[in-house]
Amino acid sequence: MDLAFTPEEQQFREDIRAWVRANLPTDISHKVHNALRLSRDDLQRWGKILGKKGWLGHAWPKSFGGPGWSSIQKHLFEEECALAGAPRVLPFGPVMVAPVIMAFGTPEQQQRFLPGIASGEVWWSQGYSEPGAGSDLASVKCRAERQGNKYIVNGQKAWTTLGQYGEWIFCLVRTSNEGKPQTGISFLLIDMKSPGVTVRPTVLLDGEPEVNEVFFDDVEVPVENLIGEENKGWTYAKHLLSHERTNIADVNRTKRELERLKRVAKAEGVFDDVRFRDEIAKLEVDVVALEMLVLRVLAAEKSGKNSLDIAGLLKIRGSEIQQRYSELMMLAAGPYALPLIQEAMEAGWQGDFPGGGVWCAPLASTYFNMRKTTIYGGSNEVQRTIVAQTVLG
């Protein structure tokens, strides 16, 4: 792999950097750089700015309205957005369900759903996990029974990220109990405004209702909302998971947070400690290695190879690194790493303590939130088993 960017790629980076600098709202970038809560309006406002430019679906091919960028261009775009303090693009629409609709949806479904995803107008949620089916998705029990030209859906989904804002949700539902569990699953698109859909927030360790339970009670879903064939949803789910696990690694946000870690360490006076700097150096080496792994996955996608196995490894390393940088920030800040008191933060207080506590107030919240990264998207223990079986043999 040639690690040097071409002059054309360097110019592309400069163009992206200039555009992001001119179009990213400063209030949003301030919140991102200081780990403050991003509202629905913040997230959707940035999404719509990207959508207007045609870049919300920056990984989409030209045939579906995307820019048709190369793997390197996509990577450079994501990196420049992250370093500038742009919010992470919510993946559920443009990164996860859109590729499934492109690959397996009918032309009518593509025309119906893709424009709203590309513009950022429609908020999508993911309905995969259930109370008894997390990493083992083949165990889903949420049931969809066909009655004429509609499905009747009953069951529950769990850990639905930002589902309180959702307008549509893509779900794995059980349509058959015949044969292996994987063979009875279908991929269904459900309007969350439908009668019988109930969303109940789940408050996490950091005090945020980031995830939700979603209940379906005799929800009617038109048959035309079925993606692909009935009972073939497992195939479509695997296609989506490779995109999700690549996205979880989030190497560009990690590079931004690595710089934040250095700022915290310098502000708190621990950067001069050789042993602490050694820990930062080890983390930085792992971040560079993670970036190389991301580029391998992107190169595999470009060549048409199935990157799912590598994506599992990417998810393992990326999630562990996210936990490590949040831990090091806590160690650097010491007693200034206060729990996040959201009302005080929104009032403009950031812990103005002697010694640089201004950096530290949100760190405990970040630390608690990052505990989830090794679990969601397929727990790391399960991912290691998959890598051992499919890559190592």
C-alpha positions, -999 to +999 in steps of 0.1 A: +000+000+000+014+034-010+010+056+021+017+089+003-012+109-010-010+121-046-010+159-054-046+155-066-056+139-033-038+166-013-057+193-033-089+174-026-081+176+011-075+213+009-108+218-010-127+199+016-110+217+045-119+251+030-155+241+024-160+227+059-144+258+074-168+280+055-200+259+062-197+242+096-216+263+121-193+276+149-217+268+177-218+232+166-180+228+163-176+244+197-199+218+212-180+189+195-146+202+206-158+205+242-178+173+244-211+192+250-245+177+242-255+179+206-293+184+202-314+169+174-313+203+157-275+204+158-272+169+143-299+174+116-287+210+108-253+197+099-268+167+080-289+191+059-259+213+051-241+182+038-273+170+021-277+203+002-241+199-011-248+163-020-223+150+005-244+135+033-242+103+012-206+109+006-199+072+001-227+068-025-220+061-061-230+087-087-258+064-100-276+071-067-268+108-064-236+105-045-203+122-055-187+089-066-155+095-046-127+070-043-120+052-010-091+077-003-113+107-010-140+094+013-114+089+040-100+124+036-135+139+037-143+122+069-110+131+085-113+168+076-149+169+090-138+153+122-107+175+128-128+206+121-153+196+149-182+185+127-206+161+143-204+125+133-228+118+104-256+097+119-250+064+101-284+048+103-297+064+071-268+072+047-243+046+059-264+016+069-299+013+054-292+032+022-266+007+009-291-021+016-318-003-004-294+004-032-283-033-034-315-051-027-344-026-029-367-022-059-365+009-081-397+021-065-382+017-030-350+035-041-370+064-055-392+066-024-366+064+004-332+075-009-340+112-016-350+118+021-319+100+033-296+120+010-311+154+020-310+147+057-347+154+060-357+119+073-344+106+106-337+068+105-333+044+134-319+008+136-341-020+149-318-050+153-311-059+189-337-073+213-336-081+250-327-117+241-309-111+208-279-088+208-247-101+194-267-132+184-290-115+160-303-148+146-323-151+178-346-122+170-382-129+180-400-097+169-427-112+147-441-100+114-471-120+101-484-114+066-521-107+062-529-099+026-511-068+015-496-060+049-475-074+078-487-073+114-456-066+136-454-075+173-424-075+195-396-053+209-363-038+199-337-026+224-307-002+224-321+018+195-297+048+194-315+082+193-348+063+186-367+091+204-361+112+172-368+084+147-392+088+119-385+055+101-368+023+114-353-006+095-360-038+114-350-075+114-383-094+119-391-130+121-414-142+093-407-180+097-397-205+122-388-232+096-352-244+094-322-226+108-330-193+127-311-172+101-334-185+073-366-171+088-356-134+091-369-106+069-358-069+065-387-045+070-389-007+068-414+007+094-429+042+097-424+050+134-455+072+134-476+041+128-502+033+154-489+007+179-452+020+179-440+030+214-406+044+222-393+043+257-359+059+265-332+040+284-309+063+306-272+052+303-244+056+329-236+091+317-271+102+325-282+105+288-312+088+272-292+080+242-307+046+235-343+034+236-366+004+237-391+003+208-423-017+211-445-029+183-481-037+191-501-049+161-483-025+139-495-026+103-467-024+077-474-024+039-459-054+021-441-030-003-419-020+027-402-054+026-367-052+013-358-080-011-373-114-005-391-127+025-369-148+048-337-135+031-331-107+056-301-123+071-282-118+039-291-081+038-282-077+075-247-091+069-243-066+041-253-038+065-231-050+094-199-046+074-208-009+070-217-005+107-185-021+121-164+000+098-182+031+110-179+021+147-141+023+144-145+060+137-107+065+133-111+102+124-129+111+156-103+092+174-075+113+159-093+144+170-098+131+205-061+121+206-052+158+201-078+167+228-061+142+252-028+160+246-044+194+254-059+180+286-026+165+296-007+198+290-034+218+308-033+196+338+006+195+340+010+157+334+024+159+299+059+163+313+056+129+330+076+106+308+055+075+317+023+093+308+037+105+275+047+069+269+010+059+272+000+087+248+027+075+224+015+039+225-021+051+219-009+072+189+008+042+174-024+022+177-044+050+161-021+050+131-024+012+128-061+015+131-061+040+102-042+016+081-067-011+088-095+013+078-078+019+045-076-019+040-113-023+045-120+006+021-097-009-005-115-042-002-148-026-007-135-008-038-123-041-053-156-058-046-143-081-019-163-090+012-147-069+040-170-083+068-142-103+085-118-074+085-145-051+096-150-072+127-114-068+135-117-031+129-146-029+153-126-046+180-095-023+177-115+009+172-138+004+202-109-005+225-089+026+214-119+048+221-121+034+256-084+039+261-083+076+252-113+083+275-095+065+303-063+085+297-082+117+297-097+108+331-062+100+344-048+133+331-076+153+347-076+136+380-102+152+404-112+177+377-128+150+356-162+158+370-194+141+361-213+160+334-240+182+350-258+191+318-278+221+331-245+237+343-228+230+310-256+245+290-254+276+312-218+280+301-200+266+331-171+243+323-153+240+356-130+270+358-106+255+383-070+265+388-047+243+368-068+241+337-100+224+348-117+241+319-109+211+298-121+185+322-158+188+332-173+165+305-147+137+308-165+114+333-195+115+310-174+106+280-157+078+299-190+063+310-205+065+275-175+048+259-181+017+281-207+006+255-183+006+225-170-030+230-206-043+233-227-028+206-224-037+169-216-072+180-196-076+212-159-079+209-159-114+224-181-126+196-161-106+170-129-124+182-146-157+177-157-148+142-122-136+133-107-168+147-130-190+127-131-171+094-097-155+091-074-177+111-091-209+102 
